[in-house]
Amino acid sequence: MMSSEPALSNVLTEQITCNSAFLKREVIIDTYLPLNVTQPENMSLLLINDGQDLPKMPFNEILNGMLADSKIEPVLCVGIYCGEDRKMEYGTASQADYKGRGAKAGLYTQFVFEELLPLIHETYNVPSFKEKSFAGFSMGGLSALDIVWNHPTEFANVGIFSGSLWWRDKGYREGYDENKNRIMLQQVKNGDYYPWLKFFFECGALDEKADRNHNGIIDAIDDTLDLIKELREKGYDENGIKYIELADGQHDVPTWAKAFPDFLEWGWRKKL
C-alpha cells in the first residue's frame, strides 16, 4: 500500500505500508526519492531508523535543499517507523541487554534484509544501488550500527545520532565493567577491520546528565568516544570516522535535524 505527498522540486515523498511476517506488524515506511535522476543505478540508498521522527525535522525540506544546491549526490532515503515494541526490536542482534531489551533485534535484522530491501528494489525498480548505508537516533542508532557492523559487505556508511552505546549486559550493581560489558564496544573490539566502512557520530553536550564514572563528561559522550577509540585501534582514521559534538545539543529531534545536513554532506558530497 502506497500513498504520496506533493513533491518539492527535488524530492518526492511517499509512504508505504509493509506487512512484516518477522515483526508481526505493519511497518510504515516513508521514502524520500530524488527526482530527475537519469541513472538510477548511480543512486545510493540510506535506511533510517525511527523514521517517524523525520517529518518533524522536516527531513524532506533538508534533503530537497541539499539536492537543489548540488551539495550531495542522489540518495534515496527510507525512514522506517518504529513499532510499539521499539525497545525489543532495536538493540544488538547477538544478545539482549541486561534487562532483556533488544530480544527482537535479530528479527528486525531479518525484516531489513528479507522484507524491506526487496520491497524497495521492487517498488523503485532499482536492481542495485551504488551503495547502501544506515542511520538512526538513540536506540535506532545502536541498531543501525549493529546491523552495519555485522553485515559489512552490504553497507558503506553508518550514522549514529545520540547512540545508545551504553547498551550493556550487566547492570551497574551486578559487577559492571565498562571495559567488558558494553555490548557494541565488545563487538567492535572482537571484530575485524573493514576498510570501506565509514562512521559518523553525533553527540550533544546536553544529551543527558548521567556521569557514571564521575569524570565530568556525560556517559553519552564517554561511550561514543570509547567506541571511536576502539575503531581507531582497528585501523580506522579521520577518513573513516567523523565525530561532531554540539554544545547545545540535546536528546531530541531538533538537535538531530541540525546535525543531519553534516551527515549527508559527509557521506554523499557531490564531487565537482
N, C-alpha and C positions, 0 to 999 in steps of 0.2 A: 504494500500500500504506500503510495507516494502523494505528497502534496507539495506545492511550491509557493514561494512568496515573490512579489515583484522584485526583479533583479536590480541591483545597482549597475553601473555602467560596465564594471569589470568582473562581477561575481553574481552567480545565480545561486540562491539558497533554496534547498529542497529538503523536505522531511520524509523519511522512510520509516516504516514500522516493520521490524523483523521478529517473527515468532521463533524464539530460540528454544530448541529441544534441550540444549545443555543447561541453560539457566532457568528453564521452565517459566518463562515470562516473555512478554512483548518488550522488545528493546527499541526505543525511539532513537533515531539517528538523524542528525542534521548534517547535510552535505553543503559545502561551500565550493562551487565549481567555477574555476576561472573561465571567463569567456574568451572567444577569439583565439583559441589555442589551435594552431594549424597542424601541429604534430603531437597528438595525444600521447604517443609513446615517450616523448620527452618531458612529460608532466610527472611530477613527484606526488607521493601520497603521504599525508600526515594524519594519523589517527590521534584523537584527543579524548582522554577520559574526562568524566564529569562534563559532558557536552552540554548539559542543561545550563551551565554557567556562561556559555559563550554568548547567547543573546543579550545577557546583562552587560556585556562589555561596551558596546556591541561589537562582536567579532567580525561580522560581515563588513562593517564600515572600516575596521582596521585593515582587513585583508584587501578590500577594494581600493583603499587609498594607497597601499604599498604597491599594488599591481599598476594602478594608474600612474604612479610616479616612477614606474620601472625600477623599483628598488629590489624586487625579488623575481625569481623565475616562477613559472606557473606551478602551483602546488594545490592539489585537490585536498581540502581539509575536511575531515569527518569527525563530528562531535558525537560521542557515544553517551547517551543519557545513563546515569546510574539507576539502579533499582532500589527497592526498599531494603534489600539485603546488601547494601553497599559495603558495609564493614566485613561481610563474608566474601563478597566477590572480588574486592580489591585486597591486595596483600602479596604474599610470595607463594608461588605455586608449590614449592618444595615442602613447605611446612607452614602451619598456622602459628600465630604468635602465642604468647604465654596464656592468653585468655581464650584461645580457640578462635580468634578472629582470623579471617582470611581462609577459612576452610573450603570455600568455593572458588579460590583463585585459580586452581587447576582447570575447573570447568569454564571459568571466564577466558582463560587462555585458549581452550578448545573452541569456544564461541568465536573468538577473534579469527583463528586460522581456518576453521572448518565451516563457519557460517557467514561471518561478516565480510572477510576478504573475497570469497566467491560472489557474494551479493554485490559488492562494489564493482568487481570486474564485469559482472553481467549487466548491471544497471547502466554503467557508463561505457560499455563496450570497449574497455581498455584491457587487452590481454595481459599486459605487463606495464609496470611503471618504471620510470627512470631509477627511482629509489623509493624506499618506504621508511618512515620514521614514526615515532610515537611520543606523546607528551601527556602530561597530566598535572593535576593540582593536589597537594596534600597526599592522602592515601592513593589518589589517582596517579600521582607522580611516582610513588613507590611501585604501583602496579605496572606502569609503563616501563620503568627501569628494569623490573624483574623480567618482564616479557622480552625486552630487547636483549638484556644480558644473556638470557638463556636460549635465545634464538638469533645469534649474532649474524648469521648468513642471510637473514631476512631483512635486516634493518641497516640504516646508515647513521641516523641521529636519534637522540632521545632528549626531551626537555622535561626537567623536574622543577616544578614551581612549589616552594614551601613543602618539599617532600617529606613524608613520614619516615625518615631514615632512622628514627629511633626504634623502629619495629624490632622487637626483641623476643627471645624465647624463655626469658626468666624475668620475674618481677624484681623490683629494687630490693625487696625484703626476702628474696629467695636465693641470695648468693649471686646477684647480678654482677657481671664483669664486662665493662664496656669493650674490652678487647676480645671477648669471646661470644657475647650474647646478642649483639646487633646482627640480625639475620642477613640483611642485604650487604652489610660490610663484610661478613664472613664469605658470602657468595663471591664477592669480588676478590677477596684475599685468596680464596681457593680456586678461582677460575683462571682462564687463560687470557692471553693478550690478543685482541682482535684489532689490528692496526687501522682498519677502515672506520671503526665506530667513533662517533663524536658525542660529547656530553655537554649539555647546557644546564646550569643550576642557577636558580634564583632563590634568595632568602631575603626576608625583611627583618630589620633590626627590632621590629615590634611584632614579629610573628607569634611570640609567646613571652612568658615571664619566667618559665622554669629554668633552673640552672642547677642540675643535679650534682655537679662536681664543684660548685661554688668558685668557679674561675672568672666570674664576671662576664661570661659570654653565654647567651641563651642556648639551650640544647639544640634548637633547630639549626643554628649556625655551626655549633660544635659538630653535630652529626654529619652535616653536609661537608664541612672542611675535612673531617676524618675520612669520609668516603673518597673525597678528591685525593687525599694523601695516598690512599690505597691504589687508586687509579694511576697516580704518578709513579708509584713503586712498580706497577705493572709495566710501565713504559709510555703511558700517555703524557704528552706535553701540552704546551699552551695552544698548539694547533688542534688538539683533540678535546680540550676542556675549556669551557667558558663559564666563569662564575661572576654573577652580579649580586651585590648586596645593597638593598635600598634602605637608606637611613630612616625614611618614614614609612617603610613597607610593613603592612600588616598581613594577617592570615585571612585575606579576603579577595573578592573578585576585582575591585578597583586596582589593587596592587598588581595582580596578575595581568590585568589589562595593560597596565603601564609597562610591564616587562615584556609582553608578548611581541611587540614590534622588534625588540632587540633579538629575540629568539628567531623570528622569521628572517631577519636580515642576516643573522649569523649563519643560519642553516641554508638559506636559498638566495643569497645575494646575487643579483644579476651581474653577470660578467660583461664588462664593456668591451 
